[in-house]
């Protein structure tokens, strides 16, 4: 079974990043199966979520918009009908179609573990679609030949259905007898309580997402308090709802970002503003997030800096010949290299980002596919995210608990998750010491204590933004909801900041019920 799952993941990734627009049938044709095999369909849906949401243009473009990395077009807000065509088609034709089959067949066979997991995956997938596109096909979607032109439902209505799906998923997971899917479940190996924690944590995230909707505020506070009291949330890093990529090239199942940038040609630059944000804030995560290929690269191919050579967002100039010298993605969360080389001109006042214990002599190198494992992750909902959400809710809604303690826990969990990642099999990186973690967290808490109410929320959301490196979608959601952190103005934008994504042009061309192309300066329903 392990080898077959690797083949599924490899096929999906290779397919997603090729020029081909067709999609692979996984073992059986999931749209017209004679006898659907749930053990094969379930991992296929999870791979599709990992690839099309976590590794595809959805997360990649959100990452650029939120200035964790940069590309010429998206950083200038150049979005067209073809920008998201592949993930849109993949999400609908693969993940959601297969999930409907699992729900239908699993219900008929009383396979409630499969049904509960599938409903939760469906809830997450539709929440992402609404968050990014607004109104999308829902009630008439995934009907096969029965409806080839499904209507676009209102985002607010879909969210209501999503909350219902989450509640149904928990109810199904609690039904007896519970038969675990085992290794067919790539997330939790069929562990029932882990899925219930993930369901409650996803619900928490979505409740917080709609906290600005006037009609929802009383319910949001009440239900968040109920989730806190219930105690069944993701509270440790071991419980994280995270998609894990593999480490092999044949079949190819590495993180798509590792595939795209640990090669001679690269798709991205590191965002200069983000690197400087971490550098100037004495943030030790810089060594884990970014790997420098040389010691003295700077902005736009200059050779007079400290190796953190990237581009500022919205830079309209052509690509310089800098593939071998620009900084690239590091070990976390993409499975690249940990940067343990000395950094020139570090301020003497630095406490956390220092040159203590670095390579002597330096060991910079141009990265290749042999560097790192590529066994990265896409963090969907993590313990750190949960604590940041609870801190935000406590500050803005007055929900149960101490916002400062939630803030403390959130940063601590994020740093410890990086430690665990770099010590995972095949990875190699220096762990942050317990003393460093404690002192760094206390430093951030001191700034939190010194701030007024608005400053406290800013501290929470800024630290969350940094910790969300690897999940640009959630950063994008947070920024639209709060306006935090302050982002650098693009040098030469082609359009205003996008408040939603553009629809797939293929969908608009083939679906007779489709609306006009998205006006991407119109906010989604919860962005008030």
N, C-alpha and C positions, 0 to 999 in steps of 0.2 A: 504493500500500500504506500510506503514511504516513497519508493521510486516513482510510482504512478502520479503522486501528488507533485513531485518535482517536475515531472513531464508536463503536467497541467500548467504549473506556474511558468515554466520556461516557454511553453507555447504561447501563453497569453502575453508575456512581456515581449517576446520576439515579434509577435503579431502587432502589438500596439505601436511599436516604434519602427515599423516598416512603412513603406509607401503604399502598401496594399490596404484597401478599405473594406475587404471582406473579413468575415469572422469565422474562426475555427469552431467546428462542432466538437464538443468534448465527449469522447467515447461513444455517446449515443446522440442522436439529434434531439436536443431538449425540447424542441418545439412540437415534434410529432413522435414522441416515444411510444413504443409498443408497451413496454413495462419500465416506467421511470425507476432508475436506481438512485435512491436518495443518497447513498454513500458516495456517489460520483457527482451528483448535482450540488450537494452542499459545499464541498471544497471549491467547485468551479465558481459558485457565487462569491465566495470569500476572496478568491484570487481576483475575480473581476472587480470587486470593491477595492482591493489593494492596488491594483494596476490602474484602473480607470479613474478612481478618485484620488488615491494616494500618490500614484506615480505618473498620472496623465496630465493633460493640459489644465485640468481643473485646479489641482494643487500647485502645479508649476507656475501657472500665470498668477495665481493668488500670491505665491511666494515672491514673484517679481513686483507685483503691485504694492506689496507690503515691504519691499526693499530689504528682504533677506538675501536676495541675489538679484541680478539684473540681466536683461536682454534688450537689444535695441528697440524692437517694436513694442512689446508689452509695457516696457518701462515708460514709453511715450503714450500709453493708453491707446494703442492702435489695435482695436479688436474688431474682427469681421465675422461674417457668417461661417467662415471655415475654421476659425480659431479653436472652437470647442467641438467641432463636428465628430471627431473620433471618440472622445469620452462620452458625449451625449449618446451616440449610436451604441457604444459598448454598454453603457449603463442600462439602456432600455432593452436592447436586443439580447443581451447576455444575462446580466445580474437579475434584473426585474422579471424577465420572462421565466428564468429558472426558479426564482423565489416563488412565483405563483404556482408553478408545478409542484414544488415541495409542499407548499401550504395545502394545496388541493389533495394531493396524493397522500401526504402525511396525515391529514385529517381523516381521510377515508380509511386509512389503516391504523388509526389511533397511535401514530408515531409522534407523540406530543413533544418530545425533545426537538425533533426536526422542525415541527411546526412553530414552536416557540422561538427557536433560533432564527428561522426564516422570517418570522414576523418582525423580530427586532432588527434584522438586517434590512428589511424593507423599510421600516420606520426610519432608520438612520439614512438610508439612501435617498428617500424622498425629502427628508429634512435638508440634506445637502442640496438637492435640486432646487428646492424653494429658496434656500439661503442665497444661492448663486444666481438663479434665473428668475425667481418670482413665481409667476403663473406657469404651470407645466402640466402635461397630460398626467392624470392620476386615475379618476374614477372609470374612465373608458380605456385606460392603457393596459397593455399585456393581455389583450383578448385574442391574439392571433389573427387569423383571417376574418374573425367575426367583426373586427372594426379596425380598418387600416388608417383611419383618420380620427384618432381620439381627440376629444375637446381638451382645451387647456383650462384646468380648474384654477380658482383663485388660491394664492399661496396661503392665506389665512384659513381657508376651508381645509386645505391639505394638512396644515399643522394640526387642526382639530382631529383629523383622522389619524395622524401620526401618534398623538397622545393615546388614542384608543388602541392603536396597534401595540404600543408599548405595554399598556395594561393587559391586553389579551395575551401578549407574549409571556408576561410573568405568570398569568393564570395557567397557561399551557405548560410552562416549565414546572409548575407546582403540582400538575396532575400525576397520578400514580396508576400503574407502575411507571417509573422513569427509566427509560432505556437509553443509556448514553450512546451518542454517535462515535465516541472514542476518537481514533485518529482521523476520522473523516471530518472532524471539526478542527480547522487549522488554528483557531483562536485559543480555545480553552480545553481542547481534548474532551469535550462533552461534559465538563464539570458544571453541574446545574447551578450551584450557588454563585459561581463566577459570572454566569450569564445573567443571573438576577441582579447582581451588583452592577453589571454593565448596563442593564436595562434601567435601573434606578438612576444611575449616573448620567445616562443619556437624557433621561427625563429632566433631571436637574439642569443640565446644560440648556435644554430647549425652553424650560420655564424661565431661566435667567435671560434667554435670548429675547423673550417677548415681554420683559418686565416694563418696557416703556409704553406698551399698548394700554391706554387708559382703562378699557373694560376688563383687562386681565390682571391688573395689579393686585387686587385683594386675593384672588385665587392663587396667583403666583406665590405670594408670601405664605399663604396658608399651606400650600402643597410643598414648598421648599422646607418649611418647618417640619412637616410630616415626614419627609424623606430624611431629614437630619435625625429626628426622633427614632425612626425605624432602624437606623444604623447599618443598613445594607447598601452602602455605597462603596465605590472603589476607594480604599483608604491606604493601601500599600502599593509599592511599585510592582510587586509580584502579581497583583490583581489587574494591572493595566489592560485596557481594551486596545490592543496594538496589533497591527498586521506586520508579520515578520517575513522579510524577503530571504532568499537563499544565498549561497556562496559559490554556486557553480556557474560555469560559462557554457557547458554542454551537458544538459540543456541549460539555456540562459535563464536564470531565475534571480539575478541580483537586483538590487534597487535600481530603478531606471535612471536615477540621477548619477549613480556610480557608472552605469553603462555609458551615459552621455558625456561624462566629463573626465573619466579616467582613461583617456585615449588621446591621440595626437591632436584631433580637432575637438573643440569644446562648444557646448551649447550656451554656457553661461559665463558671466563674470561675477565675482563676488561684489556685492554692493559696497561701494567705498564708504558711504554714510553709515551703514550698519557696522562695518569693521571699525570705523573710527568711534562709533558710539561705545563699543565694547572696550576698545583701547583706552579711550579717555575716561571711562568709568572704572578702570582697574578691575576688569571682569575676567576671571580666569577661564571662562568658557570660550574665549576667543581661540585658545589653543586646540580646543576640541571641535569647534565649528568650522575652522578655516585651516587649510594647509598651504604654506608658502612654498613654491617650487624653487625659489631663489631668495637670497638674503637682502637684495636691495631694489627690488621692483617697486614701482609706485604707480600713480594714476596714469592710465593711457600709455603704458610702455616706457615710462621714465625709469631711470636706473639710479635714482638718488634718494630712495626711501628705505623702509625697513622690511620690505618683502610683501607687505600687504597691498599688493597691486591689483586694483579693480577698476570699476567705472562708476561714476556718479549716475544716479537714476535719470533717465530721460536724455542721456547723451546722444546726440543725433549723428555724430561723426562715424565714419566707416570703421570697420574692425581693424585694429592694428595687428601686426604680426607678433602677437604676444602669447600664443598658445603655450609656449614652453616656459614662460616666466610669470604669467598672471597667477595670483593666488587662486586656489580652488577649494572645493568642499573638503572638510576634514573627516575625522573618524565618526563623529556623532551628528546626525543619526543615519548617515548614508553608508557607513562601512568603509570609509576611506582611511586616510592616514592621520595619526596624531602628530601634531607639530611640537616636537621637543627641542627645536633649535633656538639658539639665542636670538633675542629681538634687540636690535640696535636702538639706542637713544631712549630706553625706557625711563620714565621719571624716577628719580631716586626716592620719591615719596610713595611709590607703589608698594602695596602690601600683598596683593593677591596675584596679579599678573607680573611675575618676576622672571629672572633668568636663573634662579636657584635650581640646581640639579639638571640643567639642560645639557644637550650633547656638546662635548668638547673633544675633537673639533666638530664643527657643524656638519650635518648630514643632509643638506637639501638635495632634492632630486626632482626631475621631471617625472610626473606620475604616469603609469601605464596600467593596463588591465591587471597586471600582476600585483599591484599595490593595494593593500587593504583587502577586505573580503567581499565587499559589496553586500554583505548580509545586514543591510540597514533595516529600519523600521518606519512604519507610518503610524504615529501615535493618534488614535481616534479619540479616546477619552482616557485620561490617565489620572492617577492619584494626585499628582501635582495640579492638573487642570481643575479637578474637583475642589481642591483647597482654594485655588484662586477664585473660582466661581463663588464659593461660600464667603470669601472675603468681600468680593464685590457686592453680593446680595446683602451681607450684613451692613455694609456702608451705605447702600442706596435704598434698601427696603426695610432695614431694621430686623432682619431675620435672626434666628437663634444663633448665639455664639459670639466669640470675640474676634473681630476682623483682624486684629494684630496677630493673634495666634494662628488663624487660618493662613495669614500671609507668611508667617514664620514657617509653618509646615509646608507651604507650597514651594518656597525656594529650596528648603532642605530636601524635599522629595525629588525636585528636579536635579539637584546636584548629585544626589545619591543614585539617581537613575543613570546619569552619565557615567558615574563610577562603575556601576554594574555592566553597562554596555561595553566599556572599553576593556573589561576583563572577561568578556564572553569568549567562548572558544573561537580561536582564529584571529581575534582582535589583539592589538598591542597598544597600550597607552598607560601613562602614569596616572594613578588615581589621586584625586584630591584628598588630602588628609582630613581626618575628623576635625582637627583644630582649624584648618583652613575653612572648612564648611561652616563651622560654628561662628568663627570670626567674621566671615563674609556675610552671613545671615544677620549677625548683630549689627554690622555696618549698615546694611539696608534698613534694618529696623530703626536704627538711630535716625536716619533720614525720614522714615515714616513718622516717628514720634515728633519730629520738629516741624512737620507739615500741618497745614490747616486741613479742613475736611476735603476740599477739592484736591489738595496736594496728596492726601492719603490715597484717594482713588487713583490719582495719577501714578503714584508709586506702585500700587498693586498692578495696574494695567500695563505699565511699562515693563515691570519684571515678568509679567505673564507673556508679553510680546517677545521678550528675549528667550524665555523658556520654551516658547512654541516653535522655535526653529525646527523646521521639518514638517510643520503643518500650517501652511500659509492660509488655508481656508479658515481656520479658527481665528487667526490673527486678523484676517479680512473682516470676519463677522464682528469681532470685538471693536475694531477701529470704526466701522460704520455705526456701531451702537454708541460708542463713547467718545470718539474723536481722539483717542489716546493710543499710542504716544504721538507726539508731534513728529511728522515725517518731513523729510527734506523735499522742497519743491523741485519737481523734475526740471532739468535744464531746458528742454525744448519739447513740451508735450504737444501732441497732435489733437488731443481731445481733453475735456474735463475729466476729473477723477471718476472712474466708473463705479456706480452704486449697484450694478448688477452686471451679469455677463450677457453676451450676445447669443441668440439662439443658433442652433445648427442650421445652416442654409439648406441642407438636404431635408431636414424636417419641414422647413417652411415650403420647400418646393413640392414635397410629396403628400403633405397632410393638408387636405382641403379645409380642415377646421382650424388651421393654425392662424394666429393673429399676425399682425405686421411684425417686422424685426423689432427686438427689444430696444427701447429708448434707454440706453444704459446710464443716463443721469437721473432716472426715476428710481427712488428707493424702493426696496422690498417692504412688505407690509409692517414688519416690526422695527424698521429703521425710521424712527420719528425724531 
